[in-house]
Amino acid sequence: MKSFLVLVAVLFSATAFAQSPPPMVGGKPLVQVKPRRVAAAKPQAVAVRLQACLEIEDGSKGRLDCYDAVIAPQPKAKAPAVKSIRDCRFTKEEDERLACFNGFVERIPKLPAS
């Protein structure tokens, strides 16, 4: 009987404690800091992502889609002269755009893996 009364007293005190207001520090409620989420991965450099596209079969739609995912196409009727890899996105014809990207990406020096 005594053990039953002790058990009931412990349960009621735990319930009362759980319903008490949050702890205060300097008149303000204590804030609990949540642990940081681990970052999935650092964003890769554009050059690294473009070089990853070279692993896809040359001349395929998959490689062009990979390039387009890195540098979104913005086709124009009259594309400007291509001076950098970013200018390839203005080329309307897919085969020409793929050749343009390939020409630049194949000349990028291999970056060290980090």
C-alpha positions as CSV (number, residue, x, y, z in Angstrom):
1,M,0.0,0.0,0.0
2,K,2.8,2.4,0.9
3,S,4.5,1.7,-2.4
4,F,1.3,2.5,-4.3
5,L,1.0,5.8,-2.5
6,V,4.6,6.6,-3.3
7,L,4.1,5.8,-7.0
8,V,1.0,8.0,-7.1
9,A,2.8,10.8,-5.4
10,V,5.7,10.6,-7.9
11,L,3.4,10.5,-10.9
12,F,1.4,13.5,-9.7
13,S,4.6,15.5,-9.0
14,A,5.9,14.7,-12.4
15,T,2.7,15.8,-14.0
16,A,2.7,19.0,-12.0
17,F,6.3,19.7,-13.0
18,A,5.6,19.1,-16.7
19,Q,2.8,21.7,-16.6
20,S,4.9,24.4,-14.9
21,P,5.9,27.5,-17.0
22,P,9.2,27.3,-18.9
23,P,12.4,28.3,-17.1
24,M,13.1,32.0,-17.1
25,V,16.4,33.8,-17.4
26,G,16.3,37.5,-16.7
27,G,12.6,37.7,-17.0
28,K,12.6,36.1,-20.5
29,P,11.9,32.4,-21.3
30,L,14.9,30.2,-21.8
31,V,15.2,29.3,-25.5
32,Q,16.5,25.9,-26.4
33,V,19.0,25.8,-29.2
34,K,18.2,23.2,-31.8
35,P,21.2,21.3,-33.3
36,R,22.3,22.4,-36.7
37,R,21.3,20.3,-39.7
38,V,24.3,19.0,-41.4
39,A,24.6,20.5,-44.8
40,A,24.0,18.0,-47.6
41,A,26.9,19.2,-49.7
42,K,28.7,22.4,-50.6
43,P,27.5,23.9,-53.8
44,Q,29.9,22.9,-56.5
45,A,31.6,25.3,-58.8
46,V,30.1,25.7,-62.3
47,A,33.3,24.3,-63.9
48,V,33.1,21.2,-61.8
49,R,29.4,20.6,-62.6
50,L,30.1,21.2,-66.3
51,Q,33.0,18.8,-66.3
52,A,30.7,16.2,-64.7
53,C,28.6,16.4,-67.9
54,L,31.6,15.1,-69.9
55,E,31.0,11.7,-68.4
56,I,27.7,11.4,-70.4
57,E,27.9,10.0,-73.9
58,D,29.2,12.6,-76.4
59,G,26.6,14.0,-78.8
60,S,23.7,12.8,-76.7
61,K,20.6,14.6,-75.6
62,G,21.5,13.7,-72.0
63,R,24.8,15.6,-72.1
64,L,23.0,18.7,-73.5
65,D,20.4,18.4,-70.8
66,C,23.2,18.3,-68.2
67,Y,24.8,21.4,-69.7
68,D,21.4,23.1,-69.7
69,A,20.8,22.3,-66.1
70,V,24.0,24.1,-65.2
71,I,23.6,27.1,-67.6
72,A,19.9,27.5,-68.5
73,P,19.3,28.1,-72.2
74,Q,17.9,31.4,-73.4
75,P,17.7,31.0,-77.2
76,K,17.6,34.1,-79.3
77,A,16.8,34.4,-83.0
78,K,20.1,36.2,-83.6
79,A,22.6,34.8,-81.1
80,P,25.6,37.1,-80.4
81,A,29.1,36.0,-81.2
82,V,30.3,33.4,-78.7
83,K,33.1,34.7,-76.5
84,S,32.5,32.7,-73.3
85,I,30.8,29.6,-72.2
86,R,27.8,31.6,-70.9
87,D,27.2,32.8,-74.5
88,C,26.4,29.2,-75.6
89,R,23.0,29.4,-73.9
90,F,21.8,31.9,-76.6
91,T,22.4,29.4,-79.4
92,K,19.0,28.2,-80.6
93,E,20.0,25.0,-82.4
94,E,20.7,22.1,-80.0
95,D,23.5,20.5,-81.9
96,E,25.3,23.9,-82.2
97,R,24.7,24.6,-78.5
98,L,26.1,21.1,-77.5
99,A,29.2,21.7,-79.7
100,C,29.7,25.1,-78.2
101,F,29.6,23.8,-74.6
102,N,31.8,20.8,-75.5
103,G,34.4,23.2,-77.0
104,F,34.7,25.2,-73.8
105,V,34.3,22.5,-71.2
106,E,37.0,20.3,-72.8
107,R,39.5,23.2,-72.4
108,I,38.8,23.7,-68.7
109,P,41.7,22.4,-66.7
110,K,40.8,19.6,-64.3
111,L,40.1,21.0,-60.9
112,P,41.4,19.1,-57.8
113,A,38.7,17.2,-55.9
114,S,38.0,18.6,-52.5
